[in-house]
């Protein structure tokens, strides 16, 4: 097991605010949506039969579908169609046939259900697009963009609560030889195997990202020196069992940094881990250097 070096904390600096994802409680969505339906229905009744009010039902239907999912959207559609029907019935309009108001209510229901389905499908598509934008196509682990976003959040969280965290920067030694001798298809298989092996070895709270080429990074929230070293040992053992048995020419050089005081930025974070990784390569590859930043002198 590597012995961690100790270093003094660097200067802190501002970082960009973390992105927020707004999530509403299901009970709030249902309550607010149905209240909106009731208010629109009341307005529909008050304005009478000569003013079209159907378009305003789209607001609660769209709100419930977007924030509550399909079940909430369909419930909002049914409630809206019922409110529309009751408003029309209250106006006591004379129709040529008794079935006309029921037919109109059915058409309104189909319209609301269609809107709800489209809203849910659009939200799902946007979620998939967002996930793909943050996932490496080849290895199916996180990509560099997602790593930077979550590392920035972790820096801010560590600064606020005083929690340590660690980052391991991993480079595959002699990866070019695999591509040159075995072919790029084998190089791709190696990268996928490395991603799957590391993913199976890290904690559920850790993030593995492919940073480009044959380089990977592991973000370990709330991991002090001992916890980070244990994660690295599991990763090393997993790679030995799954990867180097199939690719014996491959080894890894790792720069492992634990911050007891957060770095100034994500660029500083990666710079320190990358510097340690290259120090391992300069010493002959196939090893790890571990530094603890922010420890008492």
DRENDO-1510 file (C-alpha; in Angstrom, 1 decimal, always signed):
<recs>
REC; n; res; u; v; w
REC; 1; UNK; +0.0; +0.0; +0.0 .
REC; 2; UNK; +1.3; +3.4; -0.9 .
REC; 3; UNK; +2.4; +5.8; +1.8 .
REC; 4; UNK; +0.8; +9.2; +1.4 .
REC; 5; UNK; +2.8; +12.3; +1.0 .
REC; 6; UNK; +1.7; +15.4; +3.0 .
REC; 7; UNK; +1.4; +18.9; +1.5 .
REC; 8; UNK; +0.1; +22.2; +2.6 .
REC; 9; UNK; -3.2; +23.5; +1.4 .
REC; 10; UNK; -3.3; +25.7; -1.6 .
REC; 11; UNK; -5.2; +29.0; -1.8 .
REC; 12; UNK; -8.9; +28.7; -2.1 .
REC; 13; UNK; -10.7; +30.4; -4.9 .
REC; 14; UNK; -14.3; +30.9; -6.1 .
REC; 15; UNK; -16.0; +28.4; -8.3 .
REC; 16; UNK; -19.0; +28.6; -10.4 .
REC; 17; UNK; -22.3; +27.8; -8.7 .
REC; 18; UNK; -23.6; +24.3; -8.9 .
REC; 19; UNK; -26.6; +23.5; -11.2 .
REC; 20; UNK; -29.8; +22.9; -9.4 .
REC; 21; UNK; -32.4; +20.3; -10.3 .
REC; 22; UNK; -35.9; +21.2; -9.2 .
REC; 23; UNK; -37.9; +18.2; -7.9 .
REC; 24; UNK; -41.4; +18.6; -6.5 .
REC; 25; UNK; -42.9; +16.2; -4.0 .
REC; 26; UNK; -45.6; +14.0; -5.6 .
REC; 27; UNK; -48.2; +15.2; -3.1 .
REC; 28; UNK; -47.5; +18.8; -3.9 .
REC; 29; UNK; -47.8; +18.1; -7.7 .
REC; 30; UNK; -51.1; +16.3; -7.3 .
REC; 31; UNK; -52.6; +18.9; -4.9 .
REC; 32; UNK; -51.5; +22.0; -6.9 .
REC; 33; UNK; -52.5; +20.4; -10.2 .
REC; 34; UNK; -56.0; +19.5; -9.0 .
REC; 35; UNK; -56.5; +22.9; -7.4 .
REC; 36; UNK; -55.6; +24.5; -10.7 .
REC; 37; UNK; -58.1; +22.2; -12.5 .
REC; 38; UNK; -60.8; +23.4; -10.0 .
REC; 39; UNK; -59.9; +27.0; -10.5 .
REC; 40; UNK; -59.9; +26.7; -14.3 .
REC; 41; UNK; -63.2; +24.8; -14.2 .
REC; 42; UNK; -64.7; +27.5; -12.0 .
REC; 43; UNK; -63.6; +30.2; -14.5 .
REC; 44; UNK; -65.0; +28.1; -17.3 .
REC; 45; UNK; -68.4; +28.0; -15.6 .
REC; 46; UNK; -68.4; +31.7; -14.7 .
REC; 47; UNK; -67.5; +32.9; -18.2 .
REC; 48; UNK; -70.4; +30.9; -19.7 .
REC; 49; UNK; -70.8; +29.0; -23.0 .
REC; 50; UNK; -69.8; +31.8; -25.3 .
REC; 51; UNK; -66.1; +32.1; -24.3 .
REC; 52; UNK; -63.8; +29.2; -25.0 .
REC; 53; UNK; -61.9; +28.2; -21.9 .
REC; 54; UNK; -60.4; +24.8; -23.0 .
REC; 55; UNK; -56.9; +26.1; -23.5 .
REC; 56; UNK; -56.5; +27.0; -19.9 .
REC; 57; UNK; -56.9; +23.4; -18.8 .
REC; 58; UNK; -53.6; +22.7; -20.6 .
REC; 59; UNK; -51.8; +24.5; -17.7 .
REC; 60; UNK; -52.6; +22.0; -14.9 .
REC; 61; UNK; -52.4; +19.0; -17.3 .
REC; 62; UNK; -49.0; +20.0; -18.5 .
REC; 63; UNK; -47.8; +20.9; -15.0 .
REC; 64; UNK; -48.9; +17.5; -13.6 .
REC; 65; UNK; -47.5; +15.5; -16.5 .
REC; 66; UNK; -44.1; +17.3; -16.4 .
REC; 67; UNK; -43.5; +17.2; -12.7 .
REC; 68; UNK; -45.6; +14.2; -11.7 .
REC; 69; UNK; -45.1; +11.7; -14.5 .
REC; 70; UNK; -47.7; +9.8; -16.6 .
REC; 71; UNK; -50.0; +8.8; -13.8 .
REC; 72; UNK; -50.3; +12.4; -12.5 .
REC; 73; UNK; -50.7; +13.7; -16.1 .
REC; 74; UNK; -53.5; +11.2; -16.9 .
REC; 75; UNK; -55.2; +12.0; -13.6 .
REC; 76; UNK; -55.0; +15.7; -14.5 .
REC; 77; UNK; -56.4; +15.0; -17.9 .
REC; 78; UNK; -59.4; +13.1; -16.5 .
REC; 79; UNK; -60.0; +15.8; -13.9 .
REC; 80; UNK; -59.8; +18.5; -16.6 .
REC; 81; UNK; -62.2; +16.7; -18.9 .
REC; 82; UNK; -64.6; +16.2; -16.0 .
REC; 83; UNK; -64.4; +19.9; -14.9 .
REC; 84; UNK; -65.0; +21.0; -18.5 .
REC; 85; UNK; -68.1; +18.7; -18.8 .
REC; 86; UNK; -69.5; +20.0; -15.5 .
REC; 87; UNK; -69.0; +23.6; -16.6 .
REC; 88; UNK; -70.8; +22.9; -19.8 .
REC; 89; UNK; -73.6; +21.1; -18.0 .
REC; 90; UNK; -74.0; +24.0; -15.7 .
REC; 91; UNK; -74.6; +26.3; -18.6 .
REC; 92; UNK; -77.7; +24.2; -19.6 .
REC; 93; UNK; -76.9; +24.4; -23.3 .
REC; 94; UNK; -79.5; +22.7; -25.5 .
REC; 95; UNK; -77.9; +20.2; -27.9 .
REC; 96; UNK; -79.5; +18.5; -31.0 .
REC; 97; UNK; -78.8; +15.1; -29.4 .
REC; 98; UNK; -78.3; +14.1; -25.8 .
REC; 99; UNK; -75.1; +12.3; -26.6 .
REC; 100; UNK; -73.3; +15.5; -27.9 .
REC; 101; UNK; -72.0; +16.8; -24.5 .
REC; 102; UNK; -70.6; +13.3; -23.7 .
REC; 103; UNK; -69.0; +13.1; -27.1 .
REC; 104; UNK; -67.4; +16.6; -26.6 .
REC; 105; UNK; -66.1; +15.6; -23.2 .
REC; 106; UNK; -64.6; +12.5; -24.7 .
REC; 107; UNK; -62.8; +14.6; -27.4 .
REC; 108; UNK; -61.5; +17.0; -24.7 .
REC; 109; UNK; -60.3; +14.0; -22.6 .
REC; 110; UNK; -58.4; +12.5; -25.7 .
REC; 111; UNK; -56.9; +16.0; -26.3 .
REC; 112; UNK; -55.7; +16.3; -22.7 .
REC; 113; UNK; -54.4; +12.8; -22.6 .
REC; 114; UNK; -52.5; +13.4; -25.9 .
REC; 115; UNK; -50.9; +16.5; -24.4 .
REC; 116; UNK; -50.0; +14.7; -21.2 .
REC; 117; UNK; -48.4; +11.8; -23.2 .
REC; 118; UNK; -46.4; +14.3; -25.4 .
REC; 119; UNK; -45.2; +16.2; -22.3 .
REC; 120; UNK; -44.0; +13.0; -20.6 .
REC; 121; UNK; -42.3; +11.8; -23.8 .
REC; 122; UNK; -40.5; +15.1; -24.2 .
REC; 123; UNK; -39.3; +15.1; -20.6 .
REC; 124; UNK; -38.0; +11.6; -21.0 .
REC; 125; UNK; -36.2; +12.5; -24.2 .
REC; 126; UNK; -34.6; +15.5; -22.6 .
REC; 127; UNK; -33.5; +13.3; -19.7 .
REC; 128; UNK; -31.9; +10.7; -22.0 .
REC; 129; UNK; -30.2; +13.5; -24.0 .
REC; 130; UNK; -28.8; +14.9; -20.8 .
REC; 131; UNK; -27.5; +11.5; -19.7 .
REC; 132; UNK; -25.9; +10.8; -23.1 .
REC; 133; UNK; -24.2; +14.2; -23.0 .
REC; 134; UNK; -22.5; +13.2; -19.7 .
REC; 135; UNK; -21.7; +9.6; -20.6 .
REC; 136; UNK; -18.7; +8.2; -22.5 .
REC; 137; UNK; -19.9; +6.4; -25.6 .
REC; 138; UNK; -17.4; +3.6; -25.5 .
REC; 139; UNK; -17.1; +2.7; -21.8 .
REC; 140; UNK; -20.6; +3.9; -20.6 .
REC; 141; UNK; -19.0; +5.5; -17.6 .
REC; 142; UNK; -19.2; +9.3; -16.9 .
REC; 143; UNK; -17.3; +11.6; -19.3 .
REC; 144; UNK; -15.1; +14.5; -18.6 .
REC; 145; UNK; -18.0; +17.0; -18.5 .
REC; 146; UNK; -19.8; +15.1; -15.8 .
REC; 147; UNK; -16.7; +14.7; -13.8 .
REC; 148; UNK; -16.0; +18.5; -13.8 .
REC; 149; UNK; -19.6; +19.2; -12.8 .
REC; 150; UNK; -19.6; +16.8; -9.9 .
REC; 151; UNK; -16.1; +17.7; -8.8 .
REC; 152; UNK; -17.0; +21.4; -8.7 .
REC; 153; UNK; -20.0; +20.5; -6.5 .
REC; 154; UNK; -17.8; +18.4; -4.2 .
REC; 155; UNK; -15.3; +21.2; -3.8 .
REC; 156; UNK; -18.0; +23.6; -2.7 .
REC; 157; UNK; -19.5; +21.0; -0.4 .
REC; 158; UNK; -16.2; +20.2; +1.1 .
REC; 159; UNK; -15.5; +23.8; +1.7 .
REC; 160; UNK; -18.9; +24.3; +3.4 .
REC; 161; UNK; -18.9; +21.2; +5.7 .
REC; 162; UNK; -15.2; +20.5; +6.1 .
REC; 163; UNK; -15.4; +17.0; +4.7 .
REC; 164; UNK; -12.3; +15.5; +3.0 .
REC; 165; UNK; -12.5; +14.0; -0.4 .
REC; 166; UNK; -10.0; +12.3; -2.8 .
REC; 167; UNK; -9.4; +11.9; -6.5 .
REC; 168; UNK; -7.4; +9.2; -8.3 .
REC; 169; UNK; -6.1; +9.9; -11.8 .
REC; 170; UNK; -5.4; +6.7; -13.7 .
REC; 171; UNK; -3.4; +6.2; -16.9 .
REC; 172; UNK; -3.0; +2.9; -18.7 .
REC; 173; UNK; +0.7; +2.1; -19.4 .
REC; 174; UNK; +1.6; +0.9; -22.9 .
REC; 175; UNK; -2.0; +1.3; -24.1 .
REC; 176; UNK; -0.6; +2.4; -27.5 .
REC; 177; UNK; +1.1; -0.9; -27.9 .
REC; 178; UNK; -2.2; -2.7; -27.6 .
REC; 179; UNK; -3.6; -0.6; -30.4 .
REC; 180; UNK; -0.6; -1.0; -32.6 .
REC; 181; UNK; -0.1; -4.8; -32.1 .
REC; 182; UNK; -3.6; -6.1; -31.4 .
REC; 183; UNK; -5.6; -3.5; -33.3 .
REC; 184; UNK; -8.0; -0.8; -32.2 .
REC; 185; UNK; -10.9; -3.1; -31.6 .
REC; 186; UNK; -8.8; -4.8; -28.9 .
REC; 187; UNK; -7.9; -1.4; -27.5 .
REC; 188; UNK; -11.6; -0.5; -27.3 .
REC; 189; UNK; -12.3; -3.8; -25.5 .
REC; 190; UNK; -9.5; -3.0; -23.1 .
REC; 191; UNK; -11.0; +0.4; -22.3 .
REC; 192; UNK; -14.4; -1.2; -21.7 .
REC; 193; UNK; -12.9; -3.9; -19.5 .
REC; 194; UNK; -11.1; -1.2; -17.5 .
REC; 195; UNK; -14.2; +0.8; -17.0 .
REC; 196; UNK; -16.3; -2.2; -15.9 .
REC; 197; UNK; -13.6; -3.4; -13.6 .
REC; 198; UNK; -13.1; -0.1; -11.8 .
REC; 199; UNK; -16.8; +0.6; -11.6 .
REC; 200; UNK; -17.2; -2.8; -9.8 .
REC; 201; UNK; -14.5; -1.9; -7.3 .
REC; 202; UNK; -15.4; +1.6; -6.2 .
REC; 203; UNK; -18.0; +2.6; -3.6 .
REC; 204; UNK; -21.6; +3.4; -4.6 .
REC; 205; UNK; -20.9; +7.1; -3.8 .
REC; 206; UNK; -17.8; +7.3; -6.0 .
REC; 207; UNK; -17.8; +8.6; -9.6 .
REC; 208; UNK; -15.7; +7.0; -12.3 .
REC; 209; UNK; -15.1; +9.0; -15.5 .
REC; 210; UNK; -13.2; +8.5; -18.6 .
REC; 211; UNK; -11.2; +11.7; -19.1 .
REC; 212; UNK; -10.1; +11.0; -22.6 .
REC; 213; UNK; -8.0; +8.4; -24.4 .
REC; 214; UNK; -6.7; +5.9; -21.9 .
REC; 215; UNK; -7.1; +8.1; -18.8 .
REC; 216; UNK; -9.7; +7.7; -16.1 .
REC; 217; UNK; -10.5; +9.5; -12.9 .
REC; 218; UNK; -12.3; +8.5; -9.7 .
REC; 219; UNK; -14.0; +11.1; -7.5 .
REC; 220; UNK; -14.3; +9.8; -3.9 .
REC; 221; UNK; -16.6; +12.1; -1.8 .
REC; 222; UNK; -15.8; +12.1; +2.0 .
REC; 223; UNK; -12.8; +9.8; +1.5 .
REC; 224; UNK; -9.9; +10.6; +3.7 .
REC; 225; UNK; -6.4; +9.1; +3.2 .
REC; 226; UNK; -7.2; +5.6; +4.6 .
REC; 227; UNK; -10.5; +5.3; +2.7 .
REC; 228; UNK; -8.9; +6.5; -0.5 .
REC; 229; UNK; -6.1; +4.0; -0.2 .
REC; 230; UNK; -8.6; +1.2; +0.4 .
REC; 231; UNK; -10.5; +2.1; -2.7 .
REC; 232; UNK; -7.3; +2.2; -4.7 .
REC; 233; UNK; -6.3; -1.2; -3.4 .
REC; 234; UNK; -9.6; -2.7; -4.5 .
REC; 235; UNK; -9.3; -1.0; -7.9 .
REC; 236; UNK; -5.8; -2.4; -8.3 .
REC; 237; UNK; -6.8; -5.9; -7.3 .
REC; 238; UNK; -9.8; -5.8; -9.6 .
REC; 239; UNK; -7.8; -4.6; -12.6 .
REC; 240; UNK; -5.3; -7.4; -11.9 .
REC; 241; UNK; -7.9; -10.1; -12.0 .
REC; 242; UNK; -9.9; -8.9; -15.0 .
REC; 243; UNK; -7.6; -6.8; -17.1 .
REC; 244; UNK; -4.0; -7.6; -16.8 .
REC; 245; UNK; -4.8; -11.3; -17.1 .
REC; 246; UNK; -6.1; -10.7; -20.6 .
REC; 247; UNK; -3.6; -7.8; -21.4 .
REC; 248; UNK; -0.4; -8.7; -19.5 .
REC; 249; UNK; +1.5; -5.9; -21.1 .
REC; 250; UNK; -0.8; -3.3; -19.4 .
REC; 251; UNK; -0.2; -1.7; -16.1 .
REC; 252; UNK; -1.5; +1.5; -14.5 .
REC; 253; UNK; +0.1; +4.7; -13.2 .
REC; 254; UNK; -2.0; +6.4; -10.6 .
REC; 255; UNK; -1.9; +9.8; -9.0 .
REC; 256; UNK; -4.0; +9.9; -5.8 .
REC; 257; UNK; -4.7; +13.1; -3.9 .
REC; 258; UNK; -6.7; +13.5; -0.7 .
REC; 259; UNK; -7.9; +17.0; +0.1 .
REC; 260; UNK; -8.5; +17.8; +3.8 .
REC; 261; UNK; -8.9; +21.4; +2.6 .
REC; 262; UNK; -10.5; +21.8; -0.8 .
REC; 263; UNK; -8.5; +22.9; -3.9 .
REC; 264; UNK; -9.1; +26.3; -5.5 .
REC; 265; UNK; -10.8; +24.8; -8.6 .
REC; 266; UNK; -11.4; +21.7; -10.6 .
REC; 267; UNK; -8.5; +22.6; -12.8 .
REC; 268; UNK; -6.2; +22.7; -9.7 .
REC; 269; UNK; -7.7; +19.4; -8.6 .
REC; 270; UNK; -6.9; +17.6; -11.8 .
REC; 271; UNK; -3.5; +19.4; -12.2 .
REC; 272; UNK; -2.3; +18.0; -8.8 .
REC; 273; UNK; -3.5; +14.4; -9.5 .
REC; 274; UNK; -2.2; +14.5; -13.0 .
REC; 275; UNK; +1.2; +15.7; -11.8 .
REC; 276; UNK; +1.5; +12.8; -9.4 .
REC; 277; UNK; +0.5; +10.3; -12.1 .
REC; 278; UNK; +3.2; +11.6; -14.4 .
REC; 279; UNK; +5.7; +11.4; -11.5 .
REC; 280; UNK; +4.9; +7.6; -11.3 .
REC; 281; UNK; +5.5; +7.3; -15.1 .
REC; 282; UNK; +8.8; +9.1; -14.7 .
REC; 283; UNK; +9.8; +6.6; -12.0 .
REC; 284; UNK; +9.1; +3.6; -14.3 .
REC; 285; UNK; +5.3; +3.3; -14.4 .
REC; 286; UNK; +3.1; +0.7; -12.7 .
REC; 287; UNK; +2.6; +2.4; -9.3 .
REC; 288; UNK; +0.8; +5.0; -7.3 .
REC; 289; UNK; +1.8; +8.2; -5.5 .
REC; 290; UNK; -0.6; +9.4; -2.8 .
REC; 291; UNK; -0.5; +13.0; -1.5 .
REC; 292; UNK; -2.6; +14.5; +1.3 .
REC; 293; UNK; -3.3; +18.2; +0.9 .
REC; 294; UNK; -4.2; +20.3; +3.9 .
REC; 295; UNK; -2.7; +18.2; +6.7 .
REC; 296; UNK; -1.0; +19.9; +9.6 .
REC; 297; UNK; +2.7; +20.3; +9.2 .
</recs>
